[in-house]
Amino acid sequence: MAKGNYIAGLDIGGSKVSCFIAELDDFYNPRVIGYGQHVSHGMKRGMIIDMDRTETAIREAVAGAEEMADVSISSVFVSLGGVHLRSHMTDGLVVLNNHEITDADISKVIDVARAKQLEGDRQIIQAQPVRYVLDSHTDIRDPRGMTGSRLEAEVHVISAASSAVRNVVRCVERCHLDIDDIIVQPYASALSCLVPDEKELGVCLVDIGGGTCDIAIYSEGVLLYTSVIPVGGNHITSDIARGLSTPLSYAERIKNLHGCAMASLVQGDDNIDIPHVGEDEDSPSGKVTKGALAGIIQPRCEEILEMVREKIEQSGFESAIGRRVVLTGGASSLEGIKQLAEAILDKNVRLARPSELDGLTDMSSLPQFSTVSGLIIHGAKEYAAQQRNKAVTRKFTDFFAHLNKWLKDAFHTG
């Protein structure tokens, strides 16, 4: 999976590609030692629309992370997003014959659930058990070690369009990188931003990225629902560019420096110099007040949050999240977005950034790095599990080798 004790995460987002490289200690705890990012114009709504541009962004982001970490990587954990992602519940059943339940039984019941036919050209990206039923006992979280005759599992399945997955895989391979695993973006962001109590008590994570807005709902410690909205921070930037007739690059800049999601929160009426499209950016000829800028930003933010509210209502899990929402992603840095979200969603809102990783700096812990941070956390867990499995396999191999040698010696001696 990784040469030495290094793992890498690659987040292919709608506005940028980010790469983190982490070093694992003796207990497989990750520490970020390098990161890189590069602007990307090759994605739209989570789908690759320009393979060459996306490949260039990946190469540049990986090169930046490798240079900072002073290591070369050959494989990555990759994020997958886009409106093609689908979330649904399914179930599986296996007969046990009253033997003790093992990891193999858990895997088998999940495989049975995964085998349910998908519509069209789709493939399963993640399948996680939500709860188990053992004979007549319901709501079992972990049945390992128990005994019974029938084990059922309710499984949360996330599927994706096969063509979208193939394009991501092909683009990464063109950069001479192997893929360790593909993780959906909402799940990765949740790994880096949510605390255990939030997952247990119920929470909705909202990651407002460049091209899309990802939603993940947790309750009782498990992921129950994911969804993707085809609107994000890039749409806010486009609104500013069109409304002020200014270049997209400048619209992005004034959004980050002076933007506010609620016009009522703007104090004063300071003017901001802006260049018009086609003019020299060093000699701006236009002006806009912060209040007028907020007047452009607020309607789009309201639209995004209203779509989030609709998704929560449609999910069937609104009661499960209680009154807790966590906002992350690049657009969550907008001034006033927390207050606007609380008003529209009627929930308590927390702004989150990656916090579950060692080695993060002020720059690499910004909200736009939530997904790639989650990839590192997931990768470290996967790497640790593989190493433990290898250790168990080695013990069995060594045991049978010693047993075989003892039998040969005993037989020879006899």
N, C-alpha and C positions, 0 to 999 in steps of 0.2 A: 504493500500500500504506500509506504513512504521509505525512502532511503535514509538510513540513520534514524534519528528521532525527530524528523520534521514532517509537518503536514501543511497543506495549503488549501485555502478556500477561494473560490472564484465566483463573484456575484456579477452576472450579466444583466444589468439594469437597463431601464428605458432611457436614461440620460447619461449614465456613466458605467464603466466596468471597474470593479474593485477587486484587489487581490490581497489577501493576508497570508503571511507565512508565520507559523508558530513552531517553537521548539518544545518537545515533550520532556518532562523530567522523569525520574525513575518510577514515579507513580502515575505517569501518563497525564499529568496536569499540563495544559498548554500555556505557553507564554509567547505573546506576539513579539516577533523580532524584526519584522519587515512588512511594509504595506505600500501599495501603489494604486493609483487610480488614473483613469483616462476618460475624457469625454467620448461618448458614443452616440453616433447618429444612425446606427444600423439596426435599431430595434424600434418597434411600434406596438403598443399594447401587449408587450411581453413576447412578441413574435419577431424573429429575424426577418428583416426586409432588405438588408444589404449585407451579404456574407463578407465581402472584402472589408467594409468599414468595421464590422464587428470583429473580424479577425485582427485588424490593426489595433483596435482598442484593447483586445485581450493581450496581444503581444506587449503593448506599451505598459499596461498595468502590471503584468507579470514581471517584466523587466525591471520596473521600478521597485517592486517588492524584493526581487532577487538581489538587486544592487544594495538595498538597505540592509537586508539580512545577511549578505555576503555568502549566500548558498544558491545552488541551482536546484530547481524542482523538476520532477518528471511527471507528476500526477497531481490532480486537484479534486476537491469536492466542489461540485458545481450546483448553483441555484437554478431553479426553473420557475418562471412566473408566467403570467399572461391570462387573458380572459378565457382561454381554452381549458383551464383547469376546472375539474368538477369534483364535488364532494358529496358522498352519499354513504348511508349506512347499509350494511349487509350482514349476513349471519352464516355461521358454519356449525357443523355437528359431527362429532366423532364418538364411536362406541369404545368404552374403556375396558370392559370386563373386570371392573373392580380392582385394577392394579393402580399403583401409586402414579400420580400424574407427574410427568417429566417435561423438560423443555421440548423434547421431540413431540409430545402430545400437543403442546401449545402451538408449535409450528404447524402441525398437521391441521388443527382446527382453523388456523388462519389461512392456510393454503386452500382449504375447502371453501372458505368465504371468498377468497380471491378468485376462485375458479368460476364464480358466477359470471355469466356472459356479459360483456360490455357492448354498448351500442356503437356501431360504426368502427372506424379506424382509430381506436383508443387503446392506451395501455396504462396499467396501474403503476404509479410512482411510489406511493406509500400505502401501507395497510397496517393499522394499529388497533389492537383490541381495546374496546371501551369498557366492557363488563362481561362476566362469565355467568353461566348457569350450570350448576353441577347437580344433576338429578332434579330435586325440587328446591334446591337452595339457590336463591337469586342474588344478584348484585355482588358477586364475588369478584374481588379485584385481582387476586393472584392465587390460582388454584394449585400451584405446584406443591407437591408433597401430600395433597389430599387424595382420597380414594372415592370412587364412584363408578357408575355404569355408563352414564352419558354426560359428555361435556359439550356445552353449547357456548358460542362466543358471538357477541355483537361487535362488529368490526367497522371502523371508520376507514373508508377507502378514498384515496385521492387519485384521480386518473387525469391523463393529459392526451392531447391529440398526438398520435404517433409521429406525424410529419413534423410537428414542432420540436419534439424530442430528438428526432433524427437530425434536424438542422443544427440544433445546439451541439449535439455530439460531434457532428461533422466539422463544425466551426472550431471546436476545441481541439480536435484531432489535427486540423490543419496547422495548429500552433505547436504541433509535436508534443502534446500533453495527453497522458492517459487520464481517464475519469475513474476516480475511486468510488464515487456514488453521486446520485442526483437527488437533491433535496428541494422541496417546494419552498418558495420564498416566505410565505406566511409562517410556516413551521420554524424555519431558521431564525426569523426575526423574533419569534416568541422565545426561543431558547436563550437569546442574549438579553432580552428586556424584561421578561416576566419573572417575578419572585415566586417561590413555592406556594406561599399563602394565597396569592392571586389565582394561581391555577387551581388550587383546592376549593376556594370559596366561590369562584366563578368570575370570569373576566373576558372582555372582548379586546383583542389587540388590533389596532388600526395602523398600518404602515403606509403612509402616504409617500409613494415614490415619485419618480419623474413621469413615467408614462401610465402607471396604474396605481390603484390603492388596494392593498391586501388586507384581508380580514381573517382573524383566527379566533375562535371561541373555545375557551377551556372551562371545565367544571369538574370537580372531584378529581383533579390532577390529570385529566386526560383531554386530548384534543377532540372536540366534538364536531367542528364545522370549519370549513375554510371557503373563502370566496374571493374573487378579484373583480374590482370595478375598473372600467376602462377610462378612468380620468385620474390625473395626478398633477404634480407640480408643473410639468411642462405646459399644461393647458393654462395655468395661471400666467406663466411667462408669455405665452402666445397672446393672451388677452391684453396684457400690458403693451406688448409690441404693436398690436393692431390699434389699440385705443389711443396710443400716443404717437403712432407712426415712427417708432424707434427700432433700431436693429435688435434682433433676438438676444444677442450677447449682452447688450446694454440693458435690455428689459430684465434679464436674469440678474444682472448686477444690482439694479435699483430695487428689485424685489427682495433680494437678500439683505441689502443695506438699509432700506427705508420702508419696506413693505409692512402692512398691518392687515390682519384679517377682519378687523372690526373698525369701521370708520369712526364710531362713537368713542373709541379709545385714543384717537389721535389728538394730541395737545399742540396748540400753536398751528400756524399755517405757513411753515417754512417752504420756500421754493427749492425745487431740485432741478438742476440744469440737465437737459437731455438733448442729444443729437437726433436729428430726423434721419430717416432712411436715406442713404446715399450721400450724406454729409460727412465731413471730417469729425470724428468723435472727439478730437482734441479741441474743437471749436463749436461747442453745442449752441444751437440757436433757439431751442425751445425750453420751456419751463413747465413744471407741474408741481402742485402743492401735495404735501403728504396726505392730506384729506382726500384730494381727488384720486391719488394713487390707490388709497384704501377703498375708494368707491369702485374701482375697477376690480380689485382683488376679492372683495367680500362676496359678490354674487357667485363667483366660481367656487370659493370655499364653502359657501352655503350649499351649493349643488352637490359637492363631494360628500359633505356630511349628511345631507338628506338621503343620498343614495346609500350611505353606510347604514343609516337608520332603517331604511327599507329592507336591506339585506338582513339586518338583525331580526326584524319582524318576520321576514319570510323564512328564516332558518328554523324557526320553531324552538329556539333555545334562548329567547329573550329573558325568560324567568330564571334561567340557569346562571346568567351573568350578573344578576342583581343590578346594582347601580355602579358597576366598575368598568371603566374604559381606559385603556392605555394607548396613547398616541406616540408614534415614532416615525422615522423616515425624514427625508430632507425637508419636506414642507411643514413638518411639525415644529420647525424652528421659527416659523412666522410669528411675529408678535400678535397676540390676541387670538391665536387659533385655539388655545385651551378654553378661553371664555366662550368663544363661539360654539365650540363642540359641546360644552356643558349646557348651553342654551338649547341647541337643536336636538341633541341626543337625550337630554334630561337625565344625565348620568354624572357621577363624579369622575373627573378626567385627570389622569396623571401623564405628564410628559416624560418619555423615557429615552435613554440612550444606552448603548452597550455597557454593561457593568459587571458581567460575569467572567471577564478575562483579565489575566495578568498581562502587563506589558503595554497596555493601551496608553497613548499620549492624549493631550488635549485635542489634537487633530484627529487621531484615529478612533476616538471615542464619540465622535459626532453622530447624531441620529441616523444620518444616511449610511452609516456603516453597520447598522443593526443586523442586516441579513448576512453579510460576510463574516461578522463575528459569530453568528449562530452556526455557520458552516464549520468554523474551527472547533466550536464546542461539540458539535455532532461528530466531527471527524476524530476528535480525541477519544470520545466514548467508543466509537467503532474500532479504532486502533487498539484501545485497551482490551476490548472484548476479543479481538482476534488474537492478541498476544496471550490472553488467558486460555483461550481454546488451544493454542499451540502448546502451551505449557502442559495442559491436561493430556494432550495427545502424546507429547514426549514422555510423560510419566508412564502412560500405558505401554508405549513402545519399549521404554527401558525395562519395565517390569517383565514383559513377555520375552525380551532379549535375555534378561538374567535367568528367567525360568527355563528358557530353551537351552541356555548354556549349562544350567544345573542338571537338566535332564540328560543332556549329552554326556556330561562328566560322570553322572551317576551310572548311566547305561554302559559307558566305556569302562568304568571301574568295575562294574559287575561282570 
